[in-house]
Structure formats: structure tokens, C-alpha cells
Amino acid sequence: MKNKLWQIWQYILYLPRCIHLHGIHSPFVFELHSELFKEKASYYSFDEIESIRAKLLLTKKELTVNDFGASSSVLKDNQRSVASIARTSIKPAKTAQLLFYFVHYFKPQIVIELGTCLGITSAYLAKANPNGHLTTLEGATELAQVAQINFTKLNIKNITQVNGNFDKTFKAKLKRLKRVDFIFFDGNHRKEPTLRYFEDALPFADDQSIFVFDDIYWSKEMTQAWKVIKDHPKVTITIDCFAMGFVFFKNDQAKEHFTVYH
Ligand SMILES: C[S@@+](CC[C@H](N)C(=O)[O-])C[C@H]1O[C@@H](n2cnc3c(N)ncnc32)[C@H](O)[C@@H]1O
């Protein structure tokens, strides 16, 4: 309830902050706004992935979910139906498709997702650029297994799944990859771990890398984390579309924060 009220209050504050195209003076952000945030194109993969989501929403099978993240404190037990997970824990089509547009446009080679869950957003990230490679991290083994089945059904080959607590797997994976072009942070929505994962990833990013933080208004803690990230000296441009916060490190851009409607 506390988080719900926070989200409603933050949404009321967000709406008047949204700028329109004519108010965007950065050509880089202007282009992203008109090409990606306003994009409506539908790709063949969208139908394939959404038909998997529709099946998950009807699946009554119970899974044991050992959640290491922020929701662990609110769940009564760790048995949840696939349908309830699909309804409450995965990105809606509109948000996942915005990520698809970003990956399709920038063509990052090395992509990481923290929080595979049932694999829906992972599928969008992988399908957006078959020449890139997605590493997706998940702590709950039974969720990762369902995601793997979905990747097979969707014939996704450019994906590696890593099972375990992000606290152990994320840094180790970054060290092995040596570089990262795009990260979607979508798990363990608390201030301290979010900032720790951000700091862990920074040495592996360059000025073309893009970090995307999900649920920046999910709780007061997450909004505080988002503020610290925006203020970080390495961060130049940020774009807040309420559901997610996009972070850029481009050296040729002055530090500026944008809020757009999506
Ligand atoms: C919001 S869901 C991810 C949704 C997914 N990205 C999508 O939109 O399809 C977050 C996931 O992160 C996992 N998670 C949270 N904290 C974790 C941690 N510390 N280590 C590993 N997995 C974690 C949860 O089990 C959950 O499946």
C-alpha cells in the first residue's frame, strides 16, 4: 500500500514534467524521442512473444520461487502460479517493446538483463538484434527453467542464462565479458543493491553504453537510487519515461535530464 501511494504520487508529479518534441534542445534526445519513444511499428517477433505471454497468463501450474529481491518481503509464501507471475512481475508489452526499439536501433553487441523471470522481456531484447548476445540473470531456478522453454519455442539462439543470486553472478559475468553495451536492471528493486550493481557495471561501460533501470518510481528507495544515478559524475544524459530510466554516458553531451511521456 505504501509503495502504491508513492507510485500514484510520483505519477502525478511526473506528468507535468514531461516535455514535448519542441522543448527538446538536444538533437540526440530529440532523435530518440521521435524515433523510439514515439515508435509504434509492430515486428513479427512481437506477435510470437505476445502469444507466449498469453499462454503463460492461462497457466495455473505452481512454481517454487526463491525470490532474492525486493518483493520477497511482501510474498506470503514462495509458491506462485505461472499466471500470477505473468500478470504481476513481467513488463507489459508497451514497455518491453520500447526496449526492443532501443536494441534494434543501437544494435548493442553485449547485452545483460538482471531478472529473467519467465523470459518475456529477455525474448524482446534477444530478438531485437540477432547479431548481439544477451546474458540474462535469474535467481529463481524454476522461473529460469520456464524461460528456457520459452526461448526454445521462440528459436532464440543468442542468449545465455545464468542462474544464481545477482550478488554473486553479476560481477563475475561482467569480468568474463570484459565490456557491456546495454544493461537492463530489472530485479532486486532496493536502493542499496541497485546502486551497488550500477557501481559494479560502471568500469565495464564506455561512452556508448546504455543502462536502463526499471521501476524507478516503484518505491521511495528506488526513486532515491534513481536520483543518485542521475547525479553520478560519469552520467551525462538521462531520460525518464516513468516506467524506466535510461542512462547515457556520452562524452559529447552536456549533463541534462529529460522526462518524456510514454
Ligand atoms: C521484475 S522480475 C523480471 C521481469 C523480466 N525482466 C520481464 O520483464 O520479463 C525480477 C526477477 O529478478 C529476480 N531477482 C530479484 N532479485 C534477485 C537477485 N538478487 N538475484 C537473482 N535474481 C533476482 C526475481 O526472481 C525475478 O524473477
The ligand as a Gaussian input file, in Angstrom:
#p B3LYP/6-31G(d) Opt

LIG

0 1
 C       10.606000      -7.993000     -12.224000
 S       11.172000      -9.621000     -12.463000
 C       11.954000      -9.555000     -14.062000
 C       10.959000      -9.433000     -15.183000
 C       11.543000      -9.638000     -16.566000
 N       12.672000      -8.765000     -16.807000
 C       10.465000      -9.362000     -17.616000
 O       10.035000      -8.209000     -17.727000
 O       10.053000     -10.288000     -18.330000
 C       12.588000      -9.649000     -11.423000
 C       13.266000     -11.006000     -11.351000
 O       14.509000     -10.826000     -10.705000
 C       14.773000     -11.947000      -9.868000
 N       15.637000     -11.468000      -8.783000
 C       15.386000     -10.465000      -7.926000
 N       16.444000     -10.277000      -7.113000
 C       17.383000     -11.181000      -7.463000
 C       18.694000     -11.452000      -7.005000
 N       19.254000     -10.785000      -6.013000
 N       19.385000     -12.431000      -7.632000
 C       18.824000     -13.134000      -8.652000
 N       17.568000     -12.918000      -9.130000
 C       16.868000     -11.950000      -8.531000
 C       13.397000     -12.405000      -9.386000
 O       13.410000     -13.787000      -9.092000
 C       12.501000     -12.051000     -10.555000
 O       12.267000     -13.152000     -11.390000

